[in-house]
Amino acid sequence: MGCDVSKDSGGGHNRKKNEPFLLQEIRDHKGGINCMVLSDDSSLLVTGSDDRTVRMWSTLSDPTECLGVLEGHDGYITCCAVHEQCVITGSSDSTIRKWFIATAECIAIYTGHTARISRLLCVGQLIFSTSSDHSVRAWLFDLREISDDQGEACIKVFEGHTKGTYPILHVPMDENAGLDLGAGVLVSGSADCTARSWSVDSGLCLKIFRGHTAPLNCLEYDDMKQVLYTAGGDAIIKSWNLMTGEALRTFSGHEGPIFSLLVHKRMMYSGSSDKSARSWVLEFGECTRIYRGHRHTVSSIRHFEGMIYTGCGDAVARMFEAKSGTLKRAFKGHENAIVCVEVVPEKVFTGSYDGSLRVWTTSGVKDETVFGTDYDDRNSKDDDMEEDSEDVQKAVKSLDPYLTY
């Protein structure tokens, strides 16, 4: 169960001058990190890698400690989730596994998909999954009441997409909504350029959202307005009335595929291969801020306590003031693209294709100004990281191994 944190991953006592915010560099994974997720209380961080393992980390300890290694998948890890006392993982081996956090033991293997697992979502007593096999499936989280044949764990197969399915979200429904939607509405996005909504109870497709001209990478939902947002390879974001399927608005401005999307209160944030992140006012569809300085695809975006955090293909994570767009810190040191970012109080965790997990401090940032500091990298000497168009396109494809354009 245990794992050894590398000797150079101490609590930041030997920080390099060019990495002033680095607390730890952890190189336990032997392959690129593909996914990262926090538990609901942010005390547990889970990382999945090309090395076919999943590792659990304590975010509250200083230094960050490895709590266990989850081994058993026959392919690289594509996605992970934390639910109740368990970690759920998906892999290129077409299976989903359930692990008990306390012992790092695999307690269930879900089989039925015939291709790589794309995304996982846990809601109540159900696990939802998308896959390159074009389907979406619903599985029982608790298997104690079924027979030893875990094939019975799959209770619904949502079929209709004509290409691989990727992003997924769940929308709970009010029992008084007057609609027979049982456990709510599931929404899936696909490489077939559409999103679909499904009744979890019946398994039937409710609406097909058509209008994109490239694969969908991202889904978000505004529960106050019952509005669905979709984005992908055609560089636009679209909003839809979830219940009627009506197209409401198109958010234009990005000049390359969109890989990250986040709704926070009345704002939406997006990251693209055009080397920018943007903020949008949901009500009007206007772009209010462009977060500049990226030299590659913005693959991950997070909002935390008034700050926007981005992970980028140029191997740098950045921290911006959300309202002003001011760059507060640039976290430099990774040797390859950063594909996942998670934030807890006073710490940022970044996972990269270089195989390392890095922990950075955000302590004291509100007392700083970016002017004249070495982490305002708009005029950085790292211009050699600028890619020509052909290299950028190759890197964009590598950032999401599930899609091809």
C-alpha positions in Angstrom: 0.0 0.0 0.0 2.8 2.4 0.9 4.9 4.4 -1.5 8.2 6.2 -1.2 8.3 9.9 -1.9 11.6 10.7 -3.7 14.4 12.2 -1.7 14.3 15.5 -3.6 10.6 16.0 -2.7 11.1 17.6 0.7 9.0 20.4 2.1 10.7 23.2 0.1 13.8 23.8 2.2 16.1 23.7 -0.8 14.1 25.7 -3.3 15.8 26.7 -6.5 16.1 30.3 -7.3 14.1 29.9 -10.5 11.4 27.9 -8.6 10.7 30.2 -5.7 7.2 28.9 -5.0 8.0 25.1 -5.2 7.3 23.2 -2.0 7.8 19.7 -3.4 8.7 17.8 -6.5 7.4 14.2 -6.3 8.5 11.7 -8.9 6.8 8.5 -7.7 4.9 8.0 -10.9 7.0 6.3 -13.6 5.0 7.7 -16.5 3.1 10.9 -17.4 0.3 12.0 -15.1 -3.0 12.0 -17.0 -5.6 12.9 -14.4 -6.0 14.4 -10.9 -9.0 14.8 -8.6 -9.7 16.1 -5.1 -12.0 14.6 -2.5 -15.1 16.7 -1.6 -13.3 17.9 1.6 -10.1 18.5 -0.4 -8.1 16.4 2.1 -7.3 13.7 -0.4 -5.7 14.1 -3.9 -5.7 11.2 -6.4 -3.4 11.0 -9.5 -3.6 8.6 -12.4 -0.7 7.9 -14.7 0.6 6.2 -17.9 2.4 3.8 -15.5 -1.0 2.1 -14.9 -1.1 3.1 -11.3 -3.2 5.5 -9.2 -1.7 7.2 -6.2 -3.4 8.8 -3.2 -1.9 11.8 -1.4 -2.7 13.8 1.8 -3.1 17.5 0.9 -3.1 18.6 4.6 0.3 17.2 5.6 3.5 19.2 5.2 5.2 17.8 3.2 2.5 16.1 1.1 2.5 12.3 1.9 1.6 9.4 -0.3 -1.2 7.4 1.3 -1.3 4.4 -1.0 -0.7 3.0 -4.5 -3.6 1.4 -6.4 -2.2 -1.2 -8.8 -4.1 -3.7 -11.0 -5.2 -2.0 -14.3 -3.7 -3.4 -17.5 -3.6 -0.1 -19.3 -2.8 3.5 -18.6 -5.1 5.5 -16.3 -7.5 7.9 -18.1 -9.7 9.2 -15.3 -10.5 9.0 -11.6 -13.0 10.0 -9.0 -13.4 10.0 -5.2 -16.8 8.9 -3.8 -17.6 8.2 -0.2 -14.8 6.0 1.1 -13.6 4.8 -2.3 -11.6 5.8 -5.4 -13.0 5.0 -8.8 -10.6 4.7 -11.7 -11.0 4.2 -15.5 -8.3 2.9 -17.9 -7.4 2.2 -21.5 -7.9 -1.4 -20.6 -11.7 -0.8 -20.9 -12.4 -1.5 -17.2 -13.4 0.6 -14.2 -12.1 -0.3 -10.8 -13.3 0.5 -7.3 -10.8 0.8 -4.5 -11.2 1.1 -0.7 -9.2 4.1 0.4 -8.3 2.8 3.8 -6.6 -0.3 2.5 -5.8 0.5 -1.1 -7.6 -2.7 -2.0 -9.5 -3.2 -5.3 -13.0 -4.3 -4.2 -14.8 -4.3 -7.6 -14.0 -4.5 -11.3 -16.7 -3.2 -13.7 -16.6 -4.8 -17.2 -18.8 -4.0 -20.2 -17.2 -1.2 -22.1 -15.2 -2.4 -25.2 -12.8 0.5 -25.5 -10.9 3.0 -23.4 -12.8 4.7 -20.6 -12.9 8.5 -21.1 -14.6 10.0 -18.0 -16.2 9.0 -14.7 -18.9 10.7 -12.6 -20.2 9.4 -9.3 -23.7 10.5 -8.1 -25.4 9.0 -5.1 -25.3 5.2 -5.6 -24.5 5.4 -9.3 -21.3 5.6 -11.4 -21.5 7.0 -14.9 -18.9 6.4 -17.5 -18.1 7.5 -21.1 -15.9 5.6 -23.5 -14.4 5.4 -26.9 -16.9 2.6 -27.7 -19.5 5.4 -28.3 -21.6 4.5 -25.3 -22.4 5.9 -21.9 -23.1 3.5 -19.0 -24.6 3.6 -15.5 -23.2 1.3 -12.8 -24.2 0.4 -9.3 -21.8 1.9 -6.8 -22.7 -0.6 -4.0 -22.4 -4.2 -5.3 -23.2 -6.0 -2.0 -26.8 -6.9 -3.0 -26.0 -8.4 -6.4 -24.5 -11.8 -7.2 -20.8 -12.5 -7.8 -21.3 -11.8 -11.5 -20.3 -8.1 -11.5 -21.7 -7.9 -15.1 -25.0 -7.1 -13.3 -23.4 -3.9 -12.0 -24.2 -2.1 -15.3 -27.9 -1.1 -15.0 -28.2 1.2 -18.1 -26.5 1.6 -21.4 -27.1 5.0 -23.1 -26.6 4.5 -26.9 -27.0 6.9 -29.8 -23.7 8.7 -30.2 -21.9 7.7 -33.4 -18.4 8.3 -32.1 -16.6 8.2 -28.8 -18.2 9.8 -25.8 -16.1 12.1 -23.5 -17.3 14.9 -21.2 -20.3 14.0 -18.9 -22.4 15.8 -16.3 -25.4 15.0 -14.2 -28.3 17.4 -13.4 -30.6 16.5 -10.5 -34.3 17.2 -11.1 -36.9 18.5 -8.7 -39.5 15.9 -8.0 -42.1 18.6 -8.6 -40.8 19.4 -12.1 -43.6 17.4 -13.7 -41.2 15.4 -15.7 -40.7 11.6 -15.4 -36.9 11.9 -15.1 -36.3 9.6 -12.1 -32.7 10.1 -10.9 -32.3 13.2 -13.0 -30.8 14.1 -16.4 -27.4 12.9 -17.7 -25.6 14.9 -20.4 -22.8 13.5 -22.6 -20.6 15.1 -25.2 -19.1 13.2 -28.1 -16.6 13.3 -31.0 -19.7 13.1 -33.2 -20.0 16.9 -32.6 -23.2 16.6 -30.5 -24.3 16.5 -26.9 -27.2 14.4 -25.8 -29.3 14.5 -22.7 -30.7 11.3 -21.2 -33.2 10.2 -18.6 -31.3 8.3 -16.0 -34.5 6.5 -15.1 -35.6 5.2 -18.5 -32.2 5.4 -20.4 -33.9 7.2 -23.2 -32.4 10.1 -25.1 -34.3 13.3 -24.3 -32.6 15.9 -26.5 -29.8 16.1 -29.1 -27.9 19.4 -29.1 -26.6 20.0 -32.6 -24.6 23.0 -33.9 -21.0 22.3 -33.2 -18.7 21.3 -36.2 -16.0 19.5 -34.2 -15.7 17.1 -31.3 -16.9 18.3 -27.9 -14.4 18.4 -25.1 -16.2 20.3 -22.4 -19.6 20.5 -20.7 -20.8 22.9 -18.0 -24.1 23.7 -16.4 -25.7 26.7 -14.7 -28.2 25.2 -12.4 -29.8 28.6 -11.6 -30.8 29.2 -15.2 -31.0 25.6 -16.3 -28.5 26.4 -19.1 -26.1 23.9 -20.6 -22.8 25.0 -22.0 -20.8 23.0 -24.6 -17.4 23.6 -26.1 -14.8 21.8 -28.3 -12.7 21.7 -31.3 -14.5 24.4 -33.3 -13.3 27.2 -30.9 -16.8 28.3 -29.8 -18.9 27.9 -26.7 -22.7 27.3 -27.1 -25.4 27.7 -24.5 -28.7 25.7 -24.6 -31.9 25.5 -22.7 -31.4 22.0 -21.2 -35.1 21.1 -21.0 -36.2 22.3 -24.5 -32.9 21.8 -26.4 -33.1 25.4 -27.7 -29.8 27.0 -28.8 -29.5 30.2 -26.8 -26.2 31.9 -27.5 -22.8 31.4 -29.1 -19.7 32.7 -27.3 -17.1 33.6 -29.9 -13.5 34.8 -29.5 -11.2 31.9 -29.1 -9.2 31.0 -32.2 -8.4 27.3 -31.4 -10.0 24.2 -29.9 -11.3 24.7 -26.3 -10.1 22.2 -23.8 -11.2 23.5 -20.5 -14.5 25.1 -19.3 -15.6 26.3 -15.9 -18.8 28.0 -14.6 -18.5 29.9 -11.4 -21.4 32.0 -10.2 -22.3 34.5 -13.0 -19.0 33.9 -14.9 -17.6 31.3 -17.2 -13.9 30.6 -17.8 -12.4 28.8 -20.8 -9.0 27.7 -21.9 -7.9 27.0 -25.5 -5.1 26.0 -27.8 -5.0 29.6 -28.9 -2.7 30.2 -25.9 -5.3 32.1 -23.9 -7.9 31.7 -21.1 -10.9 33.9 -21.1 -13.7 35.0 -18.8 -17.3 35.5 -19.9 -20.4 37.1 -18.4 -23.0 34.3 -18.7 -26.0 36.6 -19.0 -24.7 38.6 -22.0 -22.1 36.3 -23.6 -19.4 38.9 -23.5 -15.7 38.2 -23.0 -14.6 40.5 -20.1 -11.0 39.4 -19.7 -8.3 37.6 -21.6 -5.7 35.9 -19.4 -2.5 36.4 -21.4 1.1 35.0 -21.2 0.5 31.4 -22.1 2.7 30.0 -24.8 0.8 26.8 -25.5 -2.6 25.2 -25.0 -4.5 26.0 -21.7 -5.5 22.5 -20.8 -6.8 23.0 -17.2 -8.5 25.8 -15.4 -9.6 26.3 -11.8 -11.2 29.1 -9.7 -10.3 29.5 -6.1 -10.8 32.4 -3.7 -10.9 35.0 -6.4 -8.0 33.6 -8.4 -7.9 31.7 -11.7 -5.3 28.9 -12.0 -4.3 27.5 -15.4 -2.2 24.5 -16.4 -0.6 24.9 -19.8 1.3 22.9 -22.5 4.3 25.2 -22.0 5.0 23.4 -18.7 4.0 26.4 -16.6 1.0 26.8 -14.3 -0.2 30.4 -13.7 -2.2 32.2 -11.1 -4.3 35.3 -12.2 -6.5 37.6 -10.3 -9.9 36.7 -11.8 -11.4 40.2 -12.0 -8.4 42.2 -13.2 -6.6 39.5 -15.2 -3.4 40.4 -13.5 -0.8 37.6 -13.4 0.1 37.0 -9.8 2.4 34.0 -10.0 3.9 31.7 -12.6 4.8 28.2 -11.3 7.8 27.1 -13.4 9.8 23.9 -13.3 7.9 21.1 -15.1 9.7 19.6 -18.1 6.6 18.8 -20.1 3.0 19.9 -20.5 0.9 20.4 -17.4 -2.4 18.6 -17.9 -4.1 18.9 -14.5 -4.3 21.4 -11.7 -6.0 21.3 -8.3 -6.0 24.0 -5.6 -6.4 23.9 -1.8 -5.8 26.7 0.7 -2.2 28.0 0.2 -1.2 25.2 -2.1 -1.4 24.3 -5.8 -0.9 20.8 -7.1 0.2 20.3 -10.8 0.4 17.0 -12.7 2.5 16.8 -15.9 3.4 14.5 -18.7 6.9 14.6 -17.3 5.6 12.2 -14.6 6.0 14.5 -11.7 3.5 15.9 -9.2 4.6 19.3 -7.9 3.3 21.2 -4.9 3.5 25.0 -4.9 2.7 27.7 -2.3 0.3 30.5 -2.8 0.9 31.9 0.6 1.2 35.7 0.8 0.1 36.3 -2.8 -2.5 39.0 -1.8 0.3 41.1 -0.4 2.3 41.0 -3.7 2.3 43.1 -6.8 3.3 41.6 -10.2 5.1 44.7 -11.4 8.8 44.3 -11.6 8.9 40.7 -10.4 10.5 37.7 -12.0 7.2 35.8 -12.2 5.5 38.3 -14.5 6.6 36.3 -17.5 5.0 38.4 -20.2 8.5 39.6 -21.0 10.2 36.4 -20.0 13.4 35.3 -21.8 11.7 31.9 -22.4 10.7 32.9 -25.9 12.3 29.7 -27.2 9.2 27.9 -25.8 7.2 29.5 -28.5 6.1 26.8 -30.9 5.6 26.9 -34.6 2.1 26.1 -35.9 2.9 22.5 -36.8 4.4 21.7 -33.3 1.4 23.4 -31.7 -1.1 21.2 -33.5 0.9 18.1 -32.5 0.9 19.1 -28.9 -2.9 20.0 -28.9 -3.6 16.5 -30.0 -1.4 15.0 -27.3 -3.1 17.0 -24.6 -6.3 14.9 -24.9 -5.4 11.3 -25.9 -9.1 10.6 -26.4 -9.7 12.9 -29.4 -8.3 13.2 -32.9 -9.1 16.2 -35.1 
